[in-house]
Every structure is written in structure tokens, then in C-alpha cells.
Amino acid sequence: MYDAVRTARGAAHPQGGLAGVKPHALLKTTLTALKARNVDTAAPSELIIGCVTQTGEQGGHIARTAAILADLPTSTSAMMLNNFCCSGLDACQIAGLKTAATHELIYAGGVESMSRVAAFSDKGPYYSDPETMQAASFAPLWISADFVATSYDISRVDADTYAVQSQQKAAIAQAEKRANGSIIPVETPTGIFEVDETPRPNTTQERLAKLDTLHEKFGPPSIDASFLKKHPSHAVVSHIHHVGSAPSLADAAALVLIGSAEAGQANRLKPRARILSVANAAADPLLSLTGGIDAAKVALTRAGLKAGDIDLYEFNEAYAAVCLLFQKELGIDPATMNVNGGAIALGHPMGATGAILIGTILDELERRGQSTGLISLSGAAGLGSAMIIERV
């Protein structure tokens, strides 16, 4: 890994900081910035982009569209992929595997404009067709997170405490401008956008305690029966998550410059890190947000490492209870995970988050003078993805 850039994260609503920027233009901005930061470097052989909701303005292969608009050589191929919230990290996984074989350079990452293209608006059968949803044990993600809380006895107080800490860590990181080296400015109809706008630094447990749960707001109650039938040791489902302990929806794009050692030497690039291992996993769809935990365990095994060998962890904050379970299952020190806050505070632009987390952990490892980092995300349907990197 030679470089990483991202936009700031805009809140996913019509007044959000990036709501006036089309997804392909957001991606073009990151491409242009990565080119400019590596001006004497050979053009990438390929662009690999993760994006979850590939419909409307995010349909029609916006990776190729952005590559053309950013004046990449016409010979630069492009690929789009969708592996739910794992997409951005998986794009970087694929780039690593490809460049190891071809000795070339690849731009990899993701984009998602959730203010312009709403989640689930592609109307896939897994989450829109009742017959398929029932047969495939579909559960809305907030319900799945509550199932995790129920299965592992995680209380609302515990989850709210975690959520407040995420906000506090994000506020400190923003005040110290820790991400400024990776964030690139974006021209919008209302001006330059370059600061993550989703954090809520005034969040307190007292305020969170007053919020209705997502189950109370959105339901559906019928899902509980499927979980309780499968897990008869529980009499009721503990519905604990609300908007304050859930990931904020966001708009963003991110890219990582990945290449073989030979490609780096040929282009006089200084490597920042190398990929030690990657992994994908899948879990029970009813407990779908645990897939990233399983993937992290596989990545550790493949790298021949133990959890304690990792200096820093970035685990996407897809609901607070799942983050607490990640810490418990891997037996890690909470002080090593999401040290600058996570998606609860900073937002989750689904297809871009995995690539954002790579840049985040690279910056923080360098700032601390540490060596190894593990990035992991859970996705819908039980999917999970992980990667371990080491500074060089």
C-alpha cells in the first residue's frame, strides 16, 4: 500500500455537505487527488470500486465513468463490486491479490452517496420480496444487532456507553486533525467540504437513554419469533439499539494505491504498509453482523498471529453491541480498537467504509509509531471481511 485518500464524510440527508455532489463526481475527485499526489507514478492498470446500492445515479458502472472523467488512460480497466458493507475492503483485497500476480498498480476503494441513492432502493429480493425474506431468514440490521445483544447478554447501558465513547474519541481526533493528511477537499455547490460532519460531540448517556429504540420506531415484531424459535433459551428479544448506538448514514469516497513491491520500486514509490492476510466469512443471517468477527479470526490464523499481536483494530461500528462482542470474542484491549471513533460517530458510507478504514489505520499506526493493524467489517446476510496490514 503506497497511498490512501478519502473525502470527508457528509451526513446522508438533503442538506448534507456532499448531497449536492453526484456519486461519480465524488469518485472522480478522489481519483484526481490520488493522481496528483503521485504525479510521477505510472497510471494504474485498473480501478476497482465497491458500491452497495448500484442503481440510479450509482448504476451504469460509475467506476468506468469516473475513470474517463478523471482523464485516466483509456486503457485503464475498471471493476465494480457489491459485497454489502464489505465492498470497499474487498475491492482492496482483490487489488492486492491481482497486483501480487501482475506486478502493476491498482487504485481500489469505494463510493456511496446515501443522500442521493437511498439504501435498499435497488429493491433486491433479499430485503424487498416477502417470500424470499422469510425463506432466507432476513432480519433488518437493527434487529440483527438486537439479536446479538440478546444472545450475548449485552445491555442497553453497555451499548450506550460504547456509543458515547465513540463520539468522544471522534471529537478528540477531529480537534487534533488526525485525519487531515488523508482527507481531500471536495468542491460542492455550497463551497469546499473537507470536515466529517456527522459526529455529535455533545452526546451523553442521559440523552441516549431517552431515545426510542429502532424496533419501537420501525419494527417489525414478527421477526422476533424466528429468532426465539431458533434460540429457545431466550424468552424475549432485548431491543436496545436506537439512532444513537447505530452507524450514521453518510456520503463519501475513498481510494488506496496498491501495487507489488516491484511496481513500487519501478515507480520510486515509498510503501506505507504491506498486506499480511485477508479473509472473508459468513455467519447466521439472523446474527448477520457477526460475520466480521469470524473474518477477523480467519485473517489472524492465516497471518500466523494472535489477537494480542495486533497494535490497532478498526472494526466498523455496525451497531454498538456488535463492537462489544468483537472485543470479547477476540479478547482484545478496548483501548486498541477504533481509537479515533467509528461509524457511530463518523458515519458509514457503505461501499466506501472499508477503504476509509485502511487510510484511518495507516495514519494512526504512523502517528503512534506502531506496526500492525487489522481492519474488519460485517455486512448484511451474515457477510464479513477482514485484512491485516503491517507497516514497512
QUIMOPE-V273426 format. One record per residue. N is the residue number from 1. RES is the residue in one small letter. OMEGA is omega in whole degrees, -180 to 180 (none if undefined). Layout:
{{N | RES | OMEGA} {N | RES | OMEGA}}
This chain:
{{1 | m | -174} {2 | y | -179} {3 | d | 178} {4 | a | 177} {5 | v | 175} {6 | r | 169} {7 | t | 167} {8 | a | -180} {9 | r | 177} {10 | g | 177} {11 | a | -175} {12 | a | 172} {13 | h | -173} {14 | p | 178} {15 | q | -180} {16 | g | -175} {17 | g | -180} {18 | l | -177} {19 | a | -180} {20 | g | -177} {21 | v | 180} {22 | k | -176} {23 | p | -179} {24 | h | 177} {25 | a | 176} {26 | l | 179} {27 | l | 178} {28 | k | -180} {29 | t | 180} {30 | t | 177} {31 | l | -180} {32 | t | -180} {33 | a | -179} {34 | l | 175} {35 | k | -176} {36 | a | 179} {37 | r | -178} {38 | n | -168} {39 | v | -178} {40 | d | -177} {41 | t | 176} {42 | a | 179} {43 | a | 178} {44 | p | 176} {45 | s | -174} {46 | e | 173} {47 | l | -179} {48 | i | -171} {49 | i | 173} {50 | g | 177} {51 | c | -172} {52 | v | -174} {53 | t | -174} {54 | q | 177} {55 | t | 180} {56 | g | -178} {57 | e | 176} {58 | q | 176} {59 | g | 174} {60 | g | 174} {61 | h | -179} {62 | i | 176} {63 | a | 179} {64 | r | 178} {65 | t | -179} {66 | a | 179} {67 | a | 179} {68 | i | -178} {69 | l | 179} {70 | a | 178} {71 | d | 168} {72 | l | 179} {73 | p | -180} {74 | t | 179} {75 | s | 180} {76 | t | -180} {77 | s | -178} {78 | a | -180} {79 | m | 173} {80 | m | 176} {81 | l | 177} {82 | n | 171} {83 | n | -176} {84 | f | -172} {85 | c | 178} {86 | c | -167} {87 | s | -177} {88 | g | 178} {89 | l | 180} {90 | d | 175} {91 | a | 179} {92 | c | 174} {93 | q | -178} {94 | i | 178} {95 | a | 179} {96 | g | -180} {97 | l | -179} {98 | k | -176} {99 | t | 176} {100 | a | -179} {101 | a | -173} {102 | t | -179} {103 | h | 179} {104 | e | 177} {105 | l | 179} {106 | i | 168} {107 | y | -179} {108 | a | 179} {109 | g | -177} {110 | g | 179} {111 | v | 173} {112 | e | 173} {113 | s | -174} {114 | m | 174} {115 | s | -178} {116 | r | 180} {117 | v | -173} {118 | a | 175} {119 | a | 178} {120 | f | -180} {121 | s | 173} {122 | d | 172} {123 | k | 176} {124 | g | -176} {125 | p | -178} {126 | y | -178} {127 | y | 179} {128 | s | -180} {129 | d | -174} {130 | p | -179} {131 | e | 179} {132 | t | -179} {133 | m | -180} {134 | q | -178} {135 | a | -177} {136 | a | 179} {137 | s | 178} {138 | f | 171} {139 | a | 173} {140 | p | -172} {141 | l | 179} {142 | w | 176} {143 | i | 177} {144 | s | 178} {145 | a | 176} {146 | d | 175} {147 | f | 176} {148 | v | 179} {149 | a | 180} {150 | t | -176} {151 | s | -174} {152 | y | 173} {153 | d | 176} {154 | i | -174} {155 | s | 176} {156 | r | 179} {157 | v | 179} {158 | d | -179} {159 | a | 179} {160 | d | 177} {161 | t | 178} {162 | y | -178} {163 | a | 178} {164 | v | 180} {165 | q | 177} {166 | s | 178} {167 | q | -179} {168 | q | 180} {169 | k | 179} {170 | a | 180} {171 | a | 179} {172 | i | -179} {173 | a | 178} {174 | q | -180} {175 | a | 180} {176 | e | 176} {177 | k | -176} {178 | r | -176} {179 | a | -172} {180 | n | -180} {181 | g | -178} {182 | s | -176} {183 | i | 178} {184 | i | 180} {185 | p | 178} {186 | v | 175} {187 | e | 179} {188 | t | 178} {189 | p | -178} {190 | t | 179} {191 | g | -180} {192 | i | 179} {193 | f | -177} {194 | e | 178} {195 | v | 175} {196 | d | -173} {197 | e | -175} {198 | t | -178} {199 | p | 177} {200 | r | -172} {201 | p | 180} {202 | n | 179} {203 | t | 175} {204 | t | 177} {205 | q | 179} {206 | e | 178} {207 | r | 180} {208 | l | -178} {209 | a | -178} {210 | k | -176} {211 | l | 172} {212 | d | 177} {213 | t | 177} {214 | l | 177} {215 | h | 178} {216 | e | -177} {217 | k | -170} {218 | f | -177} {219 | g | -8} {220 | p | -176} {221 | p | -176} {222 | s | -178} {223 | i | -177} {224 | d | -177} {225 | a | 180} {226 | s | 180} {227 | f | -177} {228 | l | 176} {229 | k | -179} {230 | k | -178} {231 | h | -173} {232 | p | 179} {233 | s | 179} {234 | h | -180} {235 | a | -179} {236 | v | 175} {237 | v | 179} {238 | s | -179} {239 | h | -171} {240 | i | -172} {241 | h | 180} {242 | h | -176} {243 | v | -179} {244 | g | 178} {245 | s | 177} {246 | a | 177} {247 | p | 175} {248 | s | 176} {249 | l | -172} {250 | a | 173} {251 | d | 176} {252 | a | 170} {253 | a | -179} {254 | a | 179} {255 | l | 175} {256 | v | 176} {257 | l | -174} {258 | i | 179} {259 | g | 177} {260 | s | 176} {261 | a | -180} {262 | e | 179} {263 | a | 178} {264 | g | 179} {265 | q | -179} {266 | a | -178} {267 | n | 179} {268 | r | 178} {269 | l | 176} {270 | k | -179} {271 | p | 176} {272 | r | -179} {273 | a | 173} {274 | r | 180} {275 | i | 178} {276 | l | 179} {277 | s | 175} {278 | v | 179} {279 | a | 169} {280 | n | -178} {281 | a | 175} {282 | a | -176} {283 | a | 177} {284 | d | -180} {285 | p | 178} {286 | l | 176} {287 | l | -164} {288 | s | -175} {289 | l | 176} {290 | t | -178} {291 | g | 179} {292 | g | 176} {293 | i | 179} {294 | d | 180} {295 | a | 179} {296 | a | 179} {297 | k | 179} {298 | v | 180} {299 | a | 178} {300 | l | 180} {301 | t | -179} {302 | r | 179} {303 | a | -177} {304 | g | -177} {305 | l | 171} {306 | k | -178} {307 | a | -179} {308 | g | 178} {309 | d | -177} {310 | i | -180} {311 | d | -177} {312 | l | 177} {313 | y | 167} {314 | e | 178} {315 | f | -175} {316 | n | -175} {317 | e | 175} {318 | a | -179} {319 | y | -169} {320 | a | -176} {321 | a | -179} {322 | v | 178} {323 | c | 177} {324 | l | 177} {325 | l | 177} {326 | f | 180} {327 | q | -178} {328 | k | -176} {329 | e | 180} {330 | l | 179} {331 | g | -176} {332 | i | 175} {333 | d | 180} {334 | p | -179} {335 | a | 180} {336 | t | -173} {337 | m | 175} {338 | n | -171} {339 | v | 177} {340 | n | -175} {341 | g | -179} {342 | g | -171} {343 | a | 176} {344 | i | 178} {345 | a | -167} {346 | l | 178} {347 | g | -175} {348 | h | 173} {349 | p | -156} {350 | m | -177} {351 | g | -176} {352 | a | -168} {353 | t | -178} {354 | g | 178} {355 | a | 176} {356 | i | -177} {357 | l | 175} {358 | i | 178} {359 | g | 180} {360 | t | -176} {361 | i | 175} {362 | l | -180} {363 | d | -175} {364 | e | 175} {365 | l | 179} {366 | e | -179} {367 | r | -177} {368 | r | -175} {369 | g | 180} {370 | q | -166} {371 | s | -168} {372 | t | 179} {373 | g | 177} {374 | l | 177} {375 | i | -179} {376 | s | 177} {377 | l | 171} {378 | s | 179} {379 | g | 177} {380 | a | 178} {381 | a | 178} {382 | g | -177} {383 | l | 178} {384 | g | -179} {385 | s | -180} {386 | a | 178} {387 | m | 174} {388 | i | 179} {389 | i | 179} {390 | e | 177} {391 | r | 178} {392 | v | none}}
